[in-house]
Amino acid sequence: MKQFHFIGCRLLISCLLILSFFTEFQARLLFNANSGIFCRWSQKRTCSKKTPVCVRVTDSTVTPATSTCRYYFTQCQYLIDKCLGQTTYGISGEVVASTICTTNAISVGQTGATCT
């Protein structure tokens, strides 16, 4: 019985050791800076889940400069987009007053072609 207990303990310790290495590797993959999980986790407590956010992107390569706006449903949605950097609004957008989106008839969740 002692031998079985000894083998069981060794097996348990080996499994836990392997699991800890695997978990660390998986954690690196899931929580790197370009991961959606990392972005959601890092922004979780710093954003509002109720406040919509108006974001403007200005294209100054054309004359006259043009601006487009996107009205995000929540501040969290914008911060995750900013963390991931998957859209132009997340990469180079600037947060502006919500009245800019509303006066340009941009609904929440929509993108407007012109935004002044």
Rosetta constraint file for C-alpha pairs under 8 A:
AtomPair CA 1 CA 5 HARMONIC 6.24 0.50
AtomPair CA 2 CA 6 HARMONIC 6.12 0.50
AtomPair CA 3 CA 7 HARMONIC 6.17 0.50
AtomPair CA 4 CA 8 HARMONIC 5.96 0.50
AtomPair CA 5 CA 9 HARMONIC 6.11 0.50
AtomPair CA 6 CA 10 HARMONIC 6.26 0.50
AtomPair CA 7 CA 11 HARMONIC 6.05 0.50
AtomPair CA 8 CA 12 HARMONIC 6.06 0.50
AtomPair CA 9 CA 13 HARMONIC 6.09 0.50
AtomPair CA 10 CA 14 HARMONIC 6.01 0.50
AtomPair CA 11 CA 15 HARMONIC 6.10 0.50
AtomPair CA 12 CA 16 HARMONIC 6.17 0.50
AtomPair CA 13 CA 17 HARMONIC 6.07 0.50
AtomPair CA 14 CA 18 HARMONIC 6.17 0.50
AtomPair CA 15 CA 19 HARMONIC 5.98 0.50
AtomPair CA 16 CA 20 HARMONIC 6.05 0.50
AtomPair CA 17 CA 21 HARMONIC 6.46 0.50
AtomPair CA 18 CA 22 HARMONIC 6.18 0.50
AtomPair CA 19 CA 23 HARMONIC 5.88 0.50
AtomPair CA 20 CA 24 HARMONIC 6.13 0.50
AtomPair CA 21 CA 25 HARMONIC 6.30 0.50
AtomPair CA 22 CA 26 HARMONIC 6.12 0.50
AtomPair CA 23 CA 27 HARMONIC 5.90 0.50
AtomPair CA 24 CA 28 HARMONIC 6.29 0.50
AtomPair CA 25 CA 29 HARMONIC 6.52 0.50
AtomPair CA 26 CA 30 HARMONIC 6.11 0.50
AtomPair CA 27 CA 31 HARMONIC 5.66 0.50
AtomPair CA 28 CA 32 HARMONIC 5.75 0.50
AtomPair CA 29 CA 35 HARMONIC 7.82 0.50
AtomPair CA 30 CA 35 HARMONIC 6.05 0.50
AtomPair CA 30 CA 37 HARMONIC 6.30 0.50
AtomPair CA 30 CA 38 HARMONIC 6.80 0.50
AtomPair CA 31 CA 35 HARMONIC 5.98 0.50
AtomPair CA 31 CA 37 HARMONIC 6.24 0.50
AtomPair CA 31 CA 38 HARMONIC 4.52 0.50
AtomPair CA 32 CA 38 HARMONIC 6.32 0.50
AtomPair CA 33 CA 38 HARMONIC 6.32 0.50
AtomPair CA 33 CA 39 HARMONIC 7.23 0.50
AtomPair CA 33 CA 83 HARMONIC 7.84 0.50
AtomPair CA 33 CA 84 HARMONIC 7.86 0.50
AtomPair CA 34 CA 38 HARMONIC 7.41 0.50
AtomPair CA 34 CA 39 HARMONIC 7.64 0.50
AtomPair CA 34 CA 83 HARMONIC 7.55 0.50
AtomPair CA 34 CA 84 HARMONIC 5.73 0.50
AtomPair CA 35 CA 39 HARMONIC 6.37 0.50
AtomPair CA 35 CA 84 HARMONIC 7.08 0.50
AtomPair CA 36 CA 40 HARMONIC 6.10 0.50
AtomPair CA 36 CA 80 HARMONIC 7.55 0.50
AtomPair CA 36 CA 84 HARMONIC 6.81 0.50
AtomPair CA 37 CA 41 HARMONIC 6.00 0.50
AtomPair CA 38 CA 42 HARMONIC 5.91 0.50
AtomPair CA 39 CA 43 HARMONIC 6.06 0.50
AtomPair CA 39 CA 80 HARMONIC 5.54 0.50
AtomPair CA 39 CA 83 HARMONIC 5.82 0.50
AtomPair CA 39 CA 84 HARMONIC 6.89 0.50
AtomPair CA 40 CA 44 HARMONIC 5.81 0.50
AtomPair CA 40 CA 80 HARMONIC 6.22 0.50
AtomPair CA 43 CA 47 HARMONIC 6.26 0.50
AtomPair CA 43 CA 76 HARMONIC 6.95 0.50
AtomPair CA 43 CA 79 HARMONIC 6.87 0.50
AtomPair CA 43 CA 80 HARMONIC 7.05 0.50
AtomPair CA 44 CA 76 HARMONIC 7.52 0.50
AtomPair CA 47 CA 75 HARMONIC 5.76 0.50
AtomPair CA 47 CA 76 HARMONIC 5.07 0.50
AtomPair CA 47 CA 79 HARMONIC 7.57 0.50
AtomPair CA 48 CA 74 HARMONIC 6.61 0.50
AtomPair CA 48 CA 75 HARMONIC 5.36 0.50
AtomPair CA 48 CA 76 HARMONIC 5.96 0.50
AtomPair CA 49 CA 74 HARMONIC 5.37 0.50
AtomPair CA 49 CA 75 HARMONIC 6.33 0.50
AtomPair CA 49 CA 76 HARMONIC 5.90 0.50
AtomPair CA 50 CA 73 HARMONIC 7.79 0.50
AtomPair CA 50 CA 74 HARMONIC 5.69 0.50
AtomPair CA 50 CA 75 HARMONIC 7.48 0.50
AtomPair CA 51 CA 73 HARMONIC 7.31 0.50
AtomPair CA 51 CA 74 HARMONIC 5.14 0.50
AtomPair CA 51 CA 75 HARMONIC 5.89 0.50
AtomPair CA 52 CA 71 HARMONIC 6.85 0.50
AtomPair CA 52 CA 72 HARMONIC 5.58 0.50
AtomPair CA 52 CA 73 HARMONIC 4.79 0.50
AtomPair CA 52 CA 74 HARMONIC 4.31 0.50
AtomPair CA 52 CA 75 HARMONIC 5.84 0.50
AtomPair CA 52 CA 98 HARMONIC 7.61 0.50
AtomPair CA 52 CA 108 HARMONIC 7.05 0.50
AtomPair CA 53 CA 71 HARMONIC 5.71 0.50
AtomPair CA 53 CA 72 HARMONIC 5.16 0.50
AtomPair CA 53 CA 73 HARMONIC 6.84 0.50
AtomPair CA 53 CA 74 HARMONIC 6.09 0.50
AtomPair CA 53 CA 75 HARMONIC 5.58 0.50
AtomPair CA 53 CA 78 HARMONIC 7.19 0.50
AtomPair CA 53 CA 95 HARMONIC 6.99 0.50
AtomPair CA 53 CA 96 HARMONIC 7.78 0.50
AtomPair CA 53 CA 97 HARMONIC 7.89 0.50
AtomPair CA 53 CA 98 HARMONIC 6.33 0.50
AtomPair CA 54 CA 69 HARMONIC 6.72 0.50
AtomPair CA 54 CA 70 HARMONIC 5.85 0.50
AtomPair CA 54 CA 71 HARMONIC 4.45 0.50
AtomPair CA 54 CA 72 HARMONIC 6.28 0.50
AtomPair CA 54 CA 95 HARMONIC 5.89 0.50
AtomPair CA 54 CA 96 HARMONIC 5.66 0.50
AtomPair CA 54 CA 97 HARMONIC 6.41 0.50
AtomPair CA 54 CA 98 HARMONIC 5.15 0.50
AtomPair CA 54 CA 100 HARMONIC 7.36 0.50
AtomPair CA 54 CA 101 HARMONIC 6.03 0.50
AtomPair CA 55 CA 69 HARMONIC 5.47 0.50
AtomPair CA 55 CA 70 HARMONIC 5.34 0.50
AtomPair CA 55 CA 71 HARMONIC 6.35 0.50
AtomPair CA 55 CA 72 HARMONIC 7.68 0.50
AtomPair CA 55 CA 89 HARMONIC 6.64 0.50
AtomPair CA 55 CA 93 HARMONIC 5.72 0.50
AtomPair CA 55 CA 94 HARMONIC 5.36 0.50
AtomPair CA 55 CA 95 HARMONIC 4.44 0.50
AtomPair CA 55 CA 96 HARMONIC 5.74 0.50
AtomPair CA 56 CA 67 HARMONIC 6.50 0.50
AtomPair CA 56 CA 68 HARMONIC 5.71 0.50
AtomPair CA 56 CA 69 HARMONIC 4.35 0.50
AtomPair CA 56 CA 70 HARMONIC 6.57 0.50
AtomPair CA 56 CA 89 HARMONIC 7.06 0.50
AtomPair CA 56 CA 93 HARMONIC 5.33 0.50
AtomPair CA 56 CA 94 HARMONIC 5.34 0.50
AtomPair CA 56 CA 95 HARMONIC 6.41 0.50
AtomPair CA 56 CA 96 HARMONIC 6.62 0.50
AtomPair CA 56 CA 115 HARMONIC 7.38 0.50
AtomPair CA 57 CA 67 HARMONIC 5.50 0.50
AtomPair CA 57 CA 68 HARMONIC 5.49 0.50
AtomPair CA 57 CA 69 HARMONIC 6.31 0.50
AtomPair CA 57 CA 88 HARMONIC 7.42 0.50
AtomPair CA 57 CA 89 HARMONIC 6.23 0.50
AtomPair CA 57 CA 92 HARMONIC 6.61 0.50
AtomPair CA 57 CA 93 HARMONIC 4.75 0.50
AtomPair CA 57 CA 94 HARMONIC 6.54 0.50
AtomPair CA 58 CA 65 HARMONIC 6.74 0.50
AtomPair CA 58 CA 66 HARMONIC 5.69 0.50
AtomPair CA 58 CA 67 HARMONIC 4.20 0.50
AtomPair CA 58 CA 68 HARMONIC 6.58 0.50
AtomPair CA 58 CA 93 HARMONIC 7.89 0.50
AtomPair CA 59 CA 65 HARMONIC 5.60 0.50
AtomPair CA 59 CA 66 HARMONIC 5.34 0.50
AtomPair CA 59 CA 67 HARMONIC 6.07 0.50
AtomPair CA 60 CA 64 HARMONIC 7.50 0.50
AtomPair CA 60 CA 65 HARMONIC 4.58 0.50
AtomPair CA 60 CA 66 HARMONIC 6.82 0.50
AtomPair CA 61 CA 65 HARMONIC 6.88 0.50
AtomPair CA 62 CA 66 HARMONIC 7.27 0.50
AtomPair CA 66 CA 114 HARMONIC 7.03 0.50
AtomPair CA 66 CA 115 HARMONIC 7.77 0.50
AtomPair CA 67 CA 113 HARMONIC 7.68 0.50
AtomPair CA 67 CA 114 HARMONIC 5.72 0.50
AtomPair CA 67 CA 115 HARMONIC 5.23 0.50
AtomPair CA 67 CA 116 HARMONIC 6.66 0.50
AtomPair CA 68 CA 111 HARMONIC 7.33 0.50
AtomPair CA 68 CA 112 HARMONIC 5.70 0.50
AtomPair CA 68 CA 113 HARMONIC 5.25 0.50
AtomPair CA 68 CA 114 HARMONIC 4.92 0.50
AtomPair CA 68 CA 115 HARMONIC 4.99 0.50
AtomPair CA 69 CA 101 HARMONIC 6.79 0.50
AtomPair CA 69 CA 106 HARMONIC 7.89 0.50
AtomPair CA 69 CA 111 HARMONIC 5.71 0.50
AtomPair CA 69 CA 112 HARMONIC 5.26 0.50
AtomPair CA 69 CA 113 HARMONIC 7.16 0.50
AtomPair CA 69 CA 114 HARMONIC 7.06 0.50
AtomPair CA 69 CA 115 HARMONIC 5.66 0.50
AtomPair CA 70 CA 89 HARMONIC 7.35 0.50
AtomPair CA 70 CA 101 HARMONIC 7.60 0.50
AtomPair CA 70 CA 106 HARMONIC 7.64 0.50
AtomPair CA 70 CA 109 HARMONIC 7.27 0.50
AtomPair CA 70 CA 110 HARMONIC 5.94 0.50
AtomPair CA 70 CA 111 HARMONIC 4.23 0.50
AtomPair CA 70 CA 112 HARMONIC 6.25 0.50
AtomPair CA 71 CA 98 HARMONIC 7.97 0.50
AtomPair CA 71 CA 101 HARMONIC 6.55 0.50
AtomPair CA 71 CA 106 HARMONIC 6.85 0.50
AtomPair CA 71 CA 107 HARMONIC 6.69 0.50
AtomPair CA 71 CA 108 HARMONIC 5.02 0.50
AtomPair CA 71 CA 109 HARMONIC 5.36 0.50
AtomPair CA 71 CA 110 HARMONIC 5.69 0.50
AtomPair CA 71 CA 111 HARMONIC 6.34 0.50
AtomPair CA 72 CA 77 HARMONIC 6.57 0.50
AtomPair CA 72 CA 78 HARMONIC 6.19 0.50
AtomPair CA 72 CA 108 HARMONIC 6.03 0.50
AtomPair CA 72 CA 109 HARMONIC 5.11 0.50
AtomPair CA 72 CA 110 HARMONIC 7.38 0.50
AtomPair CA 73 CA 77 HARMONIC 6.83 0.50
AtomPair CA 73 CA 108 HARMONIC 5.62 0.50
AtomPair CA 73 CA 109 HARMONIC 5.34 0.50
AtomPair CA 74 CA 78 HARMONIC 6.71 0.50
AtomPair CA 75 CA 79 HARMONIC 6.22 0.50
AtomPair CA 76 CA 80 HARMONIC 6.14 0.50
AtomPair CA 77 CA 81 HARMONIC 6.26 0.50
AtomPair CA 78 CA 82 HARMONIC 6.05 0.50
AtomPair CA 78 CA 90 HARMONIC 6.88 0.50
AtomPair CA 79 CA 83 HARMONIC 6.05 0.50
AtomPair CA 79 CA 90 HARMONIC 7.67 0.50
AtomPair CA 80 CA 84 HARMONIC 6.12 0.50
AtomPair CA 81 CA 85 HARMONIC 5.73 0.50
AtomPair CA 81 CA 86 HARMONIC 6.37 0.50
AtomPair CA 81 CA 87 HARMONIC 6.98 0.50
AtomPair CA 81 CA 89 HARMONIC 7.80 0.50
AtomPair CA 81 CA 90 HARMONIC 4.94 0.50
AtomPair CA 82 CA 86 HARMONIC 7.65 0.50
AtomPair CA 82 CA 89 HARMONIC 7.49 0.50
AtomPair CA 82 CA 90 HARMONIC 3.84 0.50
AtomPair CA 82 CA 91 HARMONIC 5.92 0.50
AtomPair CA 83 CA 90 HARMONIC 7.30 0.50
AtomPair CA 84 CA 90 HARMONIC 7.46 0.50
AtomPair CA 85 CA 90 HARMONIC 5.06 0.50
AtomPair CA 85 CA 91 HARMONIC 4.92 0.50
AtomPair CA 86 CA 90 HARMONIC 6.52 0.50
AtomPair CA 86 CA 91 HARMONIC 7.18 0.50
AtomPair CA 87 CA 91 HARMONIC 6.24 0.50
AtomPair CA 88 CA 92 HARMONIC 5.84 0.50
AtomPair CA 88 CA 93 HARMONIC 6.66 0.50
AtomPair CA 89 CA 93 HARMONIC 4.28 0.50
AtomPair CA 89 CA 94 HARMONIC 7.66 0.50
AtomPair CA 96 CA 100 HARMONIC 7.06 0.50
AtomPair CA 97 CA 101 HARMONIC 7.71 0.50
AtomPair CA 98 CA 102 HARMONIC 6.46 0.50
AtomPair CA 99 CA 103 HARMONIC 5.81 0.50
AtomPair CA 100 CA 104 HARMONIC 6.26 0.50
AtomPair CA 100 CA 115 HARMONIC 7.18 0.50
AtomPair CA 100 CA 116 HARMONIC 7.02 0.50
AtomPair CA 101 CA 105 HARMONIC 6.34 0.50
AtomPair CA 101 CA 106 HARMONIC 5.11 0.50
AtomPair CA 101 CA 107 HARMONIC 7.37 0.50
AtomPair CA 101 CA 115 HARMONIC 7.21 0.50
AtomPair CA 102 CA 106 HARMONIC 5.62 0.50
AtomPair CA 102 CA 107 HARMONIC 6.92 0.50
AtomPair CA 104 CA 112 HARMONIC 7.65 0.50
AtomPair CA 104 CA 114 HARMONIC 7.59 0.50
AtomPair CA 104 CA 115 HARMONIC 6.19 0.50
AtomPair CA 104 CA 116 HARMONIC 7.50 0.50
AtomPair CA 105 CA 112 HARMONIC 7.94 0.50
AtomPair CA 106 CA 110 HARMONIC 6.12 0.50
AtomPair CA 106 CA 111 HARMONIC 6.55 0.50
AtomPair CA 106 CA 112 HARMONIC 5.66 0.50
AtomPair CA 107 CA 111 HARMONIC 7.86 0.50
